[in-house]
Amino acid sequence: MKKENNNVIEANALTKRFGNVTAVNQITFSVNEGEIFGFLGPNGAGKTTTIRMLTGLLAPDSGDAFIDGVNVKRNPIKAKMKMGVIPEMGNVYVDLNAQQNIILAGRFYGLPMKELKKRANSLLEQFELYDRKDDPVRTFSKGMKQRVNIASAIAHNPEVLFLDEPMSGLDVQSQRLIRDIINQMNQKGTTIFLTTHNIEEANQLCARVAIINKGKIVVIDRPERLRRTFETTQSVEISFDKCIDDSLIGKGNIVNRVERLGDKWKLYTNNPDKLVKYLAKFAEDKDLTIVSMEICRASLEDAFVKFTESKSYDD
Amino acid sequence: MTIRDINGQFFRGVMVTTEKNIRIYYTKAPVLIFGLLFPLFMFLSFYLGREVNLHSFFPGLLAMSLFFTASSVGPLITPWEKQAGTYERLLSFPVSINTIILGDIAAGMIFGIIINMVVLIVGLIFFDYNINILFLFFGILLASFCFSSLGVLLASPSVRSPSHIMMFSSLIRFPLIFISGIFIALENLQGSARVLAYFSPITYLVDIFNFSFKGECHISPIIDFTALSIFSVIFISLSNRFHKRNLIKGL
């Protein structure tokens, strides 16, 4: 039992190799109690392998994972009792109905049947599925199935909830509902570990994010601070009523780089306010009408792209 | 967690997995086809148009029926769950691979026992046997466990399509039927055919049934029970090894 701080999830130098490929390479991080932690990375970066090692599905080649102080490798059942998991490709039993799925999940954790039925009904109401509780899950849409999936994973009120790409391929309504439920659970004290490649999702939900690329964590920070790291990637998007030469618009020392996007130009700068003034004067001098102009501040997406473009943080 | 908690959690996991399997897989088409229709058609093809003494053939028929039914559920579950995406969810529950294997074995075993009780009762209505109930009971219990373990072992190769596994399992199960002493009594088998018969677990069950129904056996009930126990241990050990190795393949 290792618990000297308020870290609920701890990964210490976790490494996993598949043949010659190192899927996860010496990653170390911790997640605080009650935190929503985002784990971002492009496809194949090592997100799912990491979550599988943290949840006891895959044994790491080296390193250790702890859930609330319990070593996952040495005591997987005890660690699993503390967590709920929504795997990326995971599904519920489509031959059973929604209520049966939640009850089945709860029974693995030893919850009494009477309590489980109450809990199942309350979850079905919360997930807006109560009217369909007796229908086989095979008749549900993808979004509804995912809601049953999440309800089953939280039937035992876990201390930690792992979600692997939970919103992938869902409709907007289901996404919003799942986001609300994640926030509600977090407000009640559940620690959330969320893997995603959807930057907006991470931006909206997470207190901190880690970006993983090629099996290595390249950065861990708050989304806002990561965004600020790349203030130099601010840009102004502009379009005129007439076509102009690229070389003309890129003149002046405040423009770092020019990109043509269809009928628009994207001008990268360190000082967007000054650039706007410059463009207004440029339009007047050249007798052009500005059709549209927008200042694009650095986003978490820019940070993500920058961090995952490079080989790794230490390379 | 104390040892009592760990054991409690383990048995609860086995029970819930078994119940889940019973609810979901007993009515799946491959189980019904490979577990019920196949042995029936094999019996009919062997019986119809021939002068077969059903009274003396019944113990073999019962053994064949138990073999097919008990080993038909196991091969289906893991590939079906991997294909449906439920296997990773199952592994995320507080269970180990042994919990899942035992839950799958128990489901196959119960299926085999239930169907064979029907066959047995029908047989006892038509034929007059002086049964040794103890040998019959423990024979059915141990053999259903052994055959179901074989079924679970057959599910261990990494495939996502249940149909591939059902074909593979037929490839293993049919020869085991033919080399056993069901269709030709063990005492009538000669040379390598007899040696081969000893490699089929069904041979030992047929011998137990012959002893239970007719009081005659060719091997020895003690050797039969020992052989079935050894086969069970081998099947479970190999299942554990291969299922662990292929755990995340096909997820």
Interface residues (C-beta under 8 A of the other chain):
Chain A: R52 T55 L57 L58 N75 P76 I77 K78 K80 M81 M83 G84 V85 P87 M89 G90 N91 V92 Y93 V94 D95 L96 Q100 L104 A105 R107 F108 Y109 G110 N149 S152 A153
Chain B: M1 I6 G8 Q9 R12 G13 V16 K20 R23 I24 A84 G85 T86 E88 R89 L91 S92 F93 P94 V95 S96 L247 I248 L251
